[in-house]
Amino acid sequence: MNKAAVQKLVIVGGGTAGWITAAAFARLLGKSLQIELVESDAIGTVGVGEATIPQIIRLNTILGLDENDFIKRTNGTFKLGIEFVDWGKIGSKYLHTFGDAGINIASVPFHQHWLRAAQTGHDKDLWHYSLHQHAADHAKFAKLDRVGNTPMSGLAYAYHFDASLYAAYLRQYCEQRGVTRTEGIVSKVSRNAESGDITAITLDNDREVAGDFFIDCTGFRALLIGQELGVDYQDWSKWLPCNSAQAVPSERLETLVPYTRATAKSAGWQWRIPLQHRTGNGHVYCSDFISDDEAGETLLAGLDTKPLADPRPIRFTTGRRERFWSHNCVGIGLASGFLEPLESTSIHLIQSHVSRLIQLFPRSENADAERGEYNRRCAAEFEQIRDFLILHYHHTQRDDSEFWRYCKNMDVPDTLKQKQALFASSGRTGRDADDLFRDASWVQVMLGQGALPKGHDPMADALLPDQLDEFLGNVRTLIEQSVASLPTHEEYIAKACMAER
C-alpha cells in the first residue's frame, strides 16, 4: 500500500460477494476511493445463495434500497425461518424462526416458563406459542412490528431471492455510483518485492489493473489470498463432513410458503427455497457415504415440483482461511472460507466481513493493528457459526445410516460441549455476546434436535400454577387472533412486490 491514503480499490471477482462488496464501498467510501471490479463472464459463480437471514435488511437499508423494488427485481419472497425435517429423528419437524416464542416476563425468557410447564406434564410444544410458526403453518405474511398494543414482538423476516438477479441488481446500483467494471480473466499478479503487497493484476488481454488495496472475491479458487499469497486453509470436515452439493431449479410451489425447508437425508440434507418464478433446490452431502449418481437421484426424488434443469455438482471443503486479511488483500465470500448453507449464513458472512473491513479500512501503509483486529473478529464469527451448524448434525437420535452414526458420535469442539451441557441442565444457552445467533435460535435448535433440559431457571417459578396456565393460554389466543388478520404470503407479494412476468 502507498504511504499516503489508499486511493484505488480493486475487487477481483463478481457474483454476490463482489457486487455486495462494491456496493457497500461505493455507498460508504465512494467519495474517497476509486473502485474497480474485475470479473469475467466466462467464469461462472456458485450461485446457490438464495436464502438469507434478517441481517440483510440492515445491508439493504444502508444501501438505500427500496424493499419492494428489490423483491420485484430479484423474484424474491419473504422468509420467517427454516423448517428442519427428520433431523433430530426421522419423523421430527421444527421451525427455526427468526423471532421469539411467546412473551418474556420480567426478563425471564418465555421458554423458561414453557419448560416449567412441560416438566409438569404440559403437552404443547414451544412452537405452539410461536407467532412465526403459526403464520408459517398458514402460509401468511405481512410486515408486523408488534402484536397490537401488547409486549409480543411481531414478525422478524428475511428474504429468498434469485442470486444471479441480485448480483445484476447490485451491479446496476454500483455502476450508477461510479464503480468501474472491467471484463477479463486474471493471468498474472504483480507484487512489491520488498513488502510482498499486491501492486497490480494483469488480464488475459494484457491490460494491467493497478491498485492500493485488493479484495479477493474469486470464490473457492481464492486466486489472490490463497493461490498468490499462500494463506493456508483450516479444514473443518471432521465436524462438518458434507463436501458436495447438487443444485437444481424446479417449478414454483403451488402454495408460496414463507420459509426455507431443510430435509435430512441418509448422507446429508436437501434444501427447498420458494421464489416467485421457481423453486430452488439442492442436496448437500458427503461423498464418502453416497455416490454422486445416487445423490442426484435422491435430489430429484425429493422435489415437490417438476425440475427445470439437470442437477449441477459443486465441491467444497468446510472451513476457513488461517487469515482473512493478508498484506493488502482481503478474501471475501467463498475465498475466505465456507460454511455450508444450512442456516443461510453465506450472504451474511459477505456483508459482515465487508462491514467490518469498512470499519477498519486502512489509510496508510502500516495497517498491522487493523489487520490483526479484522482477522481476530472474523475468526471468532466463523467459529461461532461453525458450532451452531455442528449442533444440527451432532445432537440427533438418528443412527439409521453410517453418515448419521458418524455425526452422532463425533467429538465436537469444547465450546459447543459447554453450551450443550448448560442447556441440558437448566435451559440456559450461554450465548456469547457477539454471537450471530440469538438465545431464541439456540433454544429452538436445541429443543428441535431433541434436547429437553432437566431443569429450568428458578426465576420462572414466580407464577402460581393457575397463573402460568392462564398466561400460556393468553399467549396462544394473541397469536391466533394476530395471524387470522394477516394476508397470505402470496396475497402480500401480489399487492406490494410482484415481479414482472
C-alpha positions in Angstrom: 0.0 0.0 0.0 1.1 3.6 -0.6 2.2 5.5 2.5 -0.5 8.1 1.6 -4.2 7.3 1.7 -5.4 4.3 -0.1 -6.9 5.7 -3.3 -7.6 2.7 -5.6 -9.6 -0.4 -4.5 -9.6 -3.3 -6.9 -12.2 -6.1 -6.4 -11.3 -9.3 -8.2 -14.4 -11.4 -8.9 -18.1 -10.5 -9.2 -21.1 -12.6 -8.2 -22.9 -11.9 -5.0 -19.7 -11.4 -3.0 -18.1 -9.0 -5.5 -21.1 -6.8 -6.0 -22.1 -6.6 -2.3 -18.6 -5.5 -1.6 -18.6 -2.9 -4.4 -22.0 -1.6 -3.4 -21.1 -1.1 0.3 -17.8 0.6 -0.5 -19.4 2.8 -3.1 -22.1 3.8 -0.7 -19.9 4.5 2.3 -16.4 5.3 1.0 -17.1 6.1 -2.7 -16.2 9.7 -2.4 -12.7 8.9 -1.2 -12.0 5.8 -3.2 -11.7 4.8 -6.8 -13.3 1.4 -7.1 -12.8 -1.1 -10.0 -14.3 -4.6 -10.1 -12.7 -7.1 -12.4 -14.8 -10.2 -13.5 -15.3 -12.4 -16.5 -18.5 -13.6 -17.9 -16.6 -16.8 -18.9 -16.2 -17.8 -15.2 -19.4 -18.9 -13.6 -20.4 -18.3 -10.0 -21.7 -20.9 -7.5 -25.0 -19.0 -7.3 -27.0 -21.0 -4.8 -27.1 -18.4 -2.1 -30.8 -17.7 -2.4 -31.8 -17.7 1.3 -30.8 -15.1 3.8 -31.2 -14.1 7.5 -32.6 -10.8 8.8 -29.3 -9.0 8.9 -29.6 -8.5 5.1 -32.3 -5.9 5.9 -29.6 -3.8 7.5 -27.4 -4.0 4.4 -30.3 -3.0 2.1 -31.1 -0.1 4.4 -27.5 1.1 4.4 -27.5 0.9 0.6 -30.8 2.8 0.5 -32.6 0.1 -1.4 -36.4 0.1 -1.7 -37.6 -3.2 -0.3 -40.5 -3.7 -2.8 -38.4 -2.8 -5.8 -35.6 -5.2 -4.6 -38.1 -8.1 -4.2 -39.6 -7.4 -7.6 -36.3 -7.2 -9.3 -35.0 -10.5 -7.8 -38.2 -12.6 -7.9 -38.0 -12.6 -4.1 -40.2 -13.9 -1.4 -40.2 -13.5 2.4 -38.8 -15.9 4.9 -39.8 -16.4 8.6 -37.3 -19.2 9.3 -36.1 -22.6 8.3 -38.1 -25.8 8.7 -36.0 -28.8 9.7 -37.4 -32.1 8.8 -36.1 -35.5 10.0 -33.1 -34.0 11.8 -33.5 -34.9 15.5 -35.0 -38.2 14.4 -37.0 -39.5 11.4 -40.5 -38.1 11.5 -39.5 -35.0 13.6 -40.0 -31.4 12.4 -39.4 -28.0 13.8 -39.1 -24.4 12.5 -36.1 -22.4 13.5 -37.7 -19.0 13.3 -36.2 -15.5 13.3 -38.4 -14.5 16.3 -39.0 -15.2 19.9 -41.7 -17.6 21.1 -44.3 -16.1 23.5 -43.6 -13.1 25.7 -40.9 -12.7 28.3 -41.9 -11.8 31.8 -39.6 -9.6 33.9 -36.5 -10.5 31.9 -37.3 -14.2 32.3 -37.3 -15.8 28.8 -40.6 -17.3 27.7 -39.1 -20.7 27.0 -38.2 -21.0 30.7 -41.9 -20.6 31.7 -42.8 -23.2 29.0 -40.1 -25.5 30.3 -41.5 -25.3 33.8 -44.9 -26.2 32.4 -43.5 -29.0 30.2 -41.7 -30.5 33.2 -45.0 -30.9 35.0 -46.9 -32.5 32.1 -47.9 -29.7 29.8 -48.4 -31.3 26.3 -47.9 -28.3 24.0 -44.5 -27.8 22.4 -42.7 -24.4 22.4 -43.8 -23.7 18.8 -47.5 -23.8 19.9 -46.6 -20.3 21.3 -44.7 -19.0 18.2 -46.3 -16.3 16.1 -43.9 -17.2 13.3 -44.8 -20.9 13.4 -48.5 -20.1 13.2 -48.0 -17.7 10.3 -45.8 -20.3 8.5 -48.4 -23.0 9.0 -51.0 -20.9 7.3 -48.6 -19.5 4.6 -49.3 -16.0 5.8 -47.1 -12.9 5.9 -47.2 -9.1 6.4 -44.9 -6.6 7.9 -45.8 -6.6 11.6 -43.6 -4.9 14.1 -45.7 -5.7 17.2 -48.9 -7.6 18.0 -51.4 -4.9 18.8 -50.5 -2.9 22.0 -49.0 -6.0 23.7 -45.4 -6.7 24.5 -45.3 -9.5 21.9 -42.9 -8.9 19.1 -44.1 -9.1 15.5 -42.7 -11.0 12.6 -39.0 -10.9 12.1 -38.1 -11.9 8.5 -35.5 -12.2 5.8 -35.7 -12.9 2.1 -35.4 -15.6 -0.6 -34.2 -14.3 -4.0 -32.6 -15.3 -7.2 -28.9 -14.9 -6.5 -28.0 -14.1 -10.1 -30.7 -11.4 -10.3 -29.4 -10.0 -7.1 -25.9 -9.7 -8.4 -27.2 -8.0 -11.5 -29.3 -5.6 -9.4 -26.3 -4.6 -7.3 -24.1 -4.2 -10.4 -26.5 -1.6 -11.8 -26.5 0.1 -8.4 -22.7 0.2 -8.4 -22.3 1.4 -11.9 -24.7 4.3 -11.2 -22.4 5.3 -8.3 -19.1 5.3 -10.2 -17.8 1.8 -9.9 -15.9 0.7 -12.9 -16.5 -2.9 -14.2 -13.7 -4.4 -16.2 -14.1 -7.7 -18.2 -11.2 -10.1 -18.1 -9.5 -13.1 -16.6 -6.5 -12.6 -14.4 -3.3 -14.0 -15.9 -0.7 -12.5 -13.6 -0.4 -11.0 -10.2 2.4 -8.4 -9.5 3.8 -7.8 -6.1 6.1 -5.4 -4.4 9.5 -7.2 -4.0 10.1 -5.7 -0.5 6.7 -5.7 1.2 5.0 -8.6 -0.7 2.0 -6.4 -1.2 0.0 -6.8 -4.4 0.6 -3.9 -6.8 -1.4 -4.9 -9.9 -3.1 -7.7 -11.8 -2.7 -8.4 -15.5 -5.6 -9.7 -17.5 -5.7 -12.1 -20.4 -5.9 -9.2 -22.8 -2.6 -7.8 -21.4 -4.4 -5.0 -19.6 -2.9 -4.1 -16.3 -5.1 -3.1 -13.4 -3.1 -1.4 -10.6 -4.4 -0.7 -7.1 -3.5 0.1 -3.5 -5.8 -2.5 -1.9 -7.3 -5.7 -3.3 -10.3 -7.7 -2.3 -10.4 -11.4 -3.5 -14.0 -12.4 -4.4 -12.9 -15.3 -6.7 -14.8 -17.9 -4.9 -13.3 -21.3 -4.0 -10.3 -20.5 -6.3 -9.1 -17.8 -3.9 -6.9 -16.6 -6.6 -5.2 -13.8 -4.6 -5.5 -14.7 -0.9 -4.9 -18.4 -1.4 -3.0 -19.1 -4.6 -0.9 -15.9 -4.7 -0.4 -15.0 -1.1 -0.4 -18.6 0.1 -2.7 -18.2 3.1 -3.5 -21.7 4.4 -7.0 -23.2 4.9 -8.3 -24.7 8.1 -10.3 -27.9 7.2 -13.3 -28.4 9.4 -14.5 -31.6 7.6 -14.2 -33.7 10.8 -17.1 -31.7 12.3 -19.0 -30.7 9.1 -18.3 -33.7 6.8 -20.5 -32.7 3.9 -18.2 -31.9 0.9 -20.5 -31.9 -2.1 -23.8 -30.4 -3.3 -26.0 -30.7 -6.4 -28.5 -27.9 -7.2 -31.5 -27.8 -9.5 -34.4 -25.4 -10.1 -37.9 -26.7 -10.3 -41.3 -25.2 -11.0 -42.8 -22.8 -8.4 -44.7 -24.2 -5.4 -48.4 -24.3 -5.6 -48.6 -22.6 -2.2 -45.9 -19.9 -1.7 -44.8 -20.7 1.8 -42.7 -18.1 3.8 -39.9 -20.4 4.9 -37.0 -22.4 3.7 -37.1 -26.2 4.2 -34.1 -28.4 5.1 -34.9 -32.1 5.0 -32.3 -34.5 6.3 -31.3 -37.4 4.0 -29.2 -40.5 4.5 -25.9 -38.8 3.9 -26.7 -35.1 4.2 -29.8 -32.8 3.6 -31.9 -31.2 0.9 -33.0 -27.6 0.7 -36.1 -26.1 -0.8 -36.3 -22.3 -1.4 -39.6 -20.9 -2.8 -39.2 -18.0 -5.2 -41.9 -16.2 -7.2 -41.0 -17.8 -10.5 -39.4 -21.1 -9.5 -38.2 -23.2 -6.6 -34.5 -23.5 -5.7 -33.5 -27.0 -4.6 -30.2 -28.7 -3.6 -28.8 -31.7 -2.0 -25.8 -31.2 0.4 -24.0 -34.5 1.1 -20.8 -36.3 2.0 -19.3 -38.2 -1.0 -17.7 -40.6 1.5 -21.1 -42.0 2.2 -23.0 -41.7 -1.1 -22.1 -41.6 -4.8 -22.8 -38.5 -6.9 -25.3 -40.5 -9.0 -27.2 -41.6 -6.0 -27.1 -38.1 -4.5 -28.6 -36.7 -7.8 -31.3 -39.3 -7.8 -32.1 -38.5 -4.1 -32.4 -34.8 -5.0 -34.7 -35.4 -7.9 -36.8 -37.8 -6.0 -37.3 -35.3 -3.2 -38.6 -32.4 -5.4 -42.1 -31.1 -4.8 -42.4 -29.7 -8.3 -41.1 -30.6 -11.8 -37.4 -30.0 -12.4 -36.4 -27.3 -14.9 -32.8 -28.4 -15.5 -30.3 -31.2 -14.6 -28.5 -31.1 -11.2 -25.3 -29.1 -11.1 -22.5 -30.6 -8.9 -20.5 -28.4 -6.6 -17.4 -29.4 -4.5 -16.3 -27.7 -1.3 -14.4 -28.1 1.9 -15.9 -26.6 5.1 -13.5 -24.4 7.0 -11.8 -21.0 6.8 -8.6 -19.3 5.9 -6.0 -19.0 8.6 -6.1 -15.3 7.9 -8.8 -13.3 6.1 -6.6 -10.3 5.6 -3.0 -10.8 4.4 -0.7 -8.0 3.2 -3.0 -5.6 1.3 -5.6 -8.2 0.3 -8.8 -9.4 2.0 -10.7 -12.5 1.0 -14.5 -12.0 1.0 -17.1 -14.7 0.4 -16.0 -18.2 -0.6 -12.4 -17.0 -0.9 -12.4 -16.5 2.9 -13.9 -19.9 3.8 -17.1 -21.9 3.5 -19.8 -22.9 6.0 -22.4 -24.9 4.2 -25.8 -23.2 3.6 -27.7 -25.0 6.4 -28.5 -21.8 8.3 -28.3 -19.4 5.3 -25.2 -17.6 6.6 -23.2 -17.3 3.3 -24.5 -13.9 2.3 -24.5 -12.7 5.9 -20.7 -13.5 6.1 -20.1 -11.5 3.0 -21.9 -8.4 4.4 -20.5 -8.9 7.9 -16.9 -9.1 6.6 -17.4 -6.1 4.3 -18.9 -4.0 7.1 -16.0 -5.0 9.4 -13.5 -4.1 6.7 -15.0 -0.7 6.1 -14.9 0.0 9.8 -11.2 -0.9 9.9 -10.2 0.2 6.4 -6.6 1.4 6.4 -5.5 4.8 5.4 -1.7 4.2 5.4 0.8 1.5 4.7 1.0 0.5 8.4 -2.2 -1.4 8.9 -0.9 -4.1 11.3 -3.4 -3.2 14.1 -6.4 -3.1 11.8 -5.4 -6.3 10.1 -5.0 -8.1 13.4 -8.3 -7.0 14.7 -10.1 -7.9 11.5 -8.6 -11.4 11.5 -9.5 -11.9 15.1 -13.1 -10.9 14.8 -13.7 -12.8 11.5 -12.2 -15.9 13.0 -14.5 -15.7 16.1 -17.6 -15.3 13.9 -16.7 -18.2 11.8 -16.2 -20.4 14.8 -19.4 -19.4 16.5 -21.4 -20.2 13.3 -19.5 -23.4 12.9 -20.6 -24.6 16.4 -24.2 -23.8 15.7 -24.1 -25.8 12.5 -22.4 -28.8 14.1 -25.2 -28.8 16.7 -27.7 -29.8 14.0 -25.7 -32.8 13.0 -24.4 -34.0 16.3 -27.4 -33.7 18.6 -29.6 -36.3 17.0 -31.1 -39.7 17.7 -30.6 -40.8 14.1 -28.4 -43.9 13.7 -30.1 -45.3 10.5 -27.1 -44.7 8.3 -23.3 -44.7 8.5 -23.3 -40.9 8.0 -25.6 -40.2 10.9 -23.8 -42.6 13.2 -20.6 -40.7 12.5 -22.2 -37.3 13.2 -23.9 -38.5 16.4 -20.6 -40.0 17.8 -18.1 -37.4 16.6 -16.1 -35.4 19.1 -17.2 -31.8 18.9 -15.4 -28.5 19.9 -15.3 -27.8 23.6 -17.2 -24.5 23.1 -20.2 -26.5 21.8 -19.9 -29.1 24.5 -20.2 -26.4 27.2 -23.3 -24.9 25.6 -25.0 -28.4 25.3 -24.2 -29.1 28.9 -25.5 -25.8 30.2 -28.7 -26.2 28.2 -29.2 -29.8 29.3 -29.0 -28.7 32.9 -31.3 -25.6 33.0 -32.3 -24.4 29.6 -29.8 -21.6 29.6 -27.8 -21.0 26.4 -24.5 -19.5 27.4 -24.6 -17.4 24.3 -21.6 -15.3 23.6 -22.3 -11.5 23.5 -21.3 -11.2 19.8 -22.8 -14.5 18.6 -24.7 -14.1 15.3 -27.4 -16.4 16.6 -29.7 -15.1 19.4 -30.7 -17.1 22.5 -34.0 -17.9 20.8 -32.1 -19.6 17.9 -30.1 -21.8 20.3 -33.2 -22.7 22.2 -35.2 -23.6 19.1 -32.5 -25.8 17.6 -31.6 -27.5 20.9 -35.2 -28.3 21.6 -35.9 -29.2 17.9 -33.0 -31.6 17.9 -34.4 -33.4 21.0 -32.5 -31.8 23.9 -35.0 -31.3 26.7 -33.4 -29.7 29.8 -33.6 -31.5 33.2 -34.5 -28.2 34.9 -35.4 -24.6 34.4 -34.5 -21.1 35.6 -35.9 -20.8 39.2 -37.0 -17.3 38.4 -39.7 -18.9 36.3 -41.3 -20.2 39.4 -42.7 -16.8 40.3 -46.1 -17.5 38.7 -48.6 -19.7 40.5 -49.7 -22.8 38.5 -53.0 -21.3 37.7 -51.4 -18.0 36.6 -48.9 -20.0 34.4 -51.8 -21.8 32.7 -53.7 -18.6 32.1 -50.5 -16.8 30.8 -49.8 -19.6 28.3 -53.5 -19.6 27.1 -53.5 -15.8 26.6 -50.3 -16.0 24.6 -51.8 -18.6 22.3 -55.0 -16.5 21.9 -53.0 -13.5 20.9 -51.1 -15.5 18.3 -54.3 -16.9 16.7 -56.0 -13.5 16.6 -53.0 -11.8 15.0 -52.4 -14.4 12.3 -56.1 -14.6 11.4 -55.9 -10.9 10.3 -52.8 -11.4 8.1 -52.9 -11.8 4.3 -51.4 -14.9 2.8 -47.8 -14.6 1.7 -48.9 -14.8 -1.9 -51.5 -12.0 -1.4 -49.0 -9.7 0.2 -46.5 -10.2 -2.6 -49.2 -9.7 -5.3 -50.2 -6.4 -3.7 -46.7 -5.0 -2.8 -43.9 -6.5 -4.8 -44.9 -8.9 -7.6 -42.2 -9.4 -10.2 -42.9 -8.7 -13.8 -43.6 -11.9 -15.7 
